[in-house]
Amino acid sequence: MKMTNKDLLLSSYDYNLPNNLIANFPILPKENAKLLVYERYKDQISHLHFKDLVKILPPCVIVFNDTKVIKARIYGKKENGNKIELFINHPLKNNDFLVQIRGKVKEDQELYFDNSLKAKIKKLRNDGTREVEFFINEKKLNHHEVFEILEKIGHVPLPPYIKRADEEQDNINYQSIFAKNQGAVAAPTASLHFDETMIKKLKENHDIYTITLHVGAGTFKGVECEDIREHKMHSEFFYIDDKTCTLIDSSKKILAIGTTVTRCIEYYFRQKRNEGFCDLFLHPQNTPQRIDYLLTNFHLPKSTLIMLVASFIGREKTLELYHEAIKNNYRFYSYGDGMLII
């Protein structure tokens, strides 16, 4: 993969997407979603569907992210009755949370929500985020207790490019079948394509492993510096169990289901730490060292996610595949179709 200076420029990762190709709802049944397959060693593109995945996968083990999306968006009021919207980014130390709040607030201000939930503003950060703590009847809640009440009063945090309110069905559709460990505010979207039947078929010839990486709101933050190497990557909590660490330390071929799995495994491979905060930024000058194959959705222009795809196959080939997908009316982003790089 030959590098050029253009590969390090933000403007080189732009493309035009017609609005009608942004998926507002998933394709059901899931196996009917389109799958663009790129075979690197043949330099060959195929247009298939997810139901074909079992037939075309090379020998490998498959790794999913088992994070569970929390209902991170809640609506409440200030003391004066003015409405407020609070969006949880991720947990902090001391059972605090980093959040975004739509509306003006100040330190020590209290916000009121359903089910007697109260938030107190502890700190206003310069980047516009806020540090808060949550209470019920003056008792401070721990992270798990907050997650539990969010399940009752919160809303599914659909991405900003889905221009509609969340619906009851999103509680199922925006959660992968591996979802187990609460903490994400966005879904690991590549895994949304899999149902129990597909997993059962895959298990006949492939071992399946999991990692946990809690996808944060930073996943939607665009790159703003023209030299992409200057971008400060957001960090997200991750955990890898001993079984999956042993796999990563082996020589077995790995298929990563999604960008979160890719970054998590690559971070472990470099740092040999199985728990902490992953802030690895993969791009054409920082290429994968351990992942062999990638299954992912189609990502926003100028995002760290499209740059991650380019770290596997180069920027020019990535944009070529994206234009091919647009030409063939693939559906883009979280509820959209997928791409397999083998």
C-alpha positions, 0 to 999 in steps of 0.5 A: 500500500503506497502512501502519498501526502494526500493520504494525510489530508482531511480533505482527501477523505470527503465524498458526496452521499445522496440523502436518500442513501442514509438509512433511517431504519434497518433492513429486516430480516437482517440477512437481506442487507447488502454486503460489498465484498472486497478481496484484496489479493484479487483486487475484486469487488463482489455484490452479495448479501449478509446471508452469503457471509457463511459461504464466502468467509475464509478460515478465521475466528470472529470477534464481536463487541459485547457492549450494551447501548444504554438509553443515554438521552433523558429529558427533564427540567430546570428549577424554573420549569424550562425544559432540558435535554441531557445526553450521557457521554460516558462514566467518570471516576467517583460515579460521576458522568461526562454529559452534554446538555442542551440548554444553559447551565451553571456549576452546582445547578440541579436538574430534575427528571422523571422517577425522582432522578436529579442531576447536579452540575459539578464542572463545566468543561471548556469543550462544552461537556459537563461533569455531573452526579446523579441523586435520588432523594439525596442519595448519590447513585453509582454508575450501575444504578444510573444505568438501571433508571435510564432503562426506565426513563431514557431514550435510545441514543440514535445517531445525529444523522438519523433525523427522527425520534427513537421508536419502541422497535429501536430498543431491539434494532439498535442493540446487537445480539451480543449486547451484555455489558452496559456502557455504550452510547452508540451501537457497534453497528457492524454487529447489528446485522447478525441474528441467532440463525446466522451466528449458529451457522457461523459457529459450524466452521468458526470460533466466536470471541468477544471484547468489550469496548463502550462506544462513546459519543466521540465516535461521531466527532469529526476530524477538524485538523487538515493534517489528520495526524494532529487529530486527538482521538477520543478514548473509550473504556475497554476490557478483554478477557483472558480467552480473547487475549490468548487468541490475540497472542496466537497466530490465528486469522482474525475477522473483526466485526466492526471498527471498535473490535479492530481498535480494541484488539490493535490497542491490546496488541501494541500495549499488552493491556487488557483493560483501560481506555483505548485511544488508538487512531488507525489510518494509512500511516498507522496500519493494522498489525494483528487484524486480518479481515474486517467487516464494517458499515459505511461511514461518514466522510472525513471521519476517523472510521473511514480513515480506519478502513483506509488503514487496511486498503488505502485511501484511494481504494476505500473511496473507490469502494464507497463510490461503487456502493453509492452507484449500487444504492447501498444504504449508509451508516448505522442502520445501513449495509455492510462491507467485508474486506478479506 
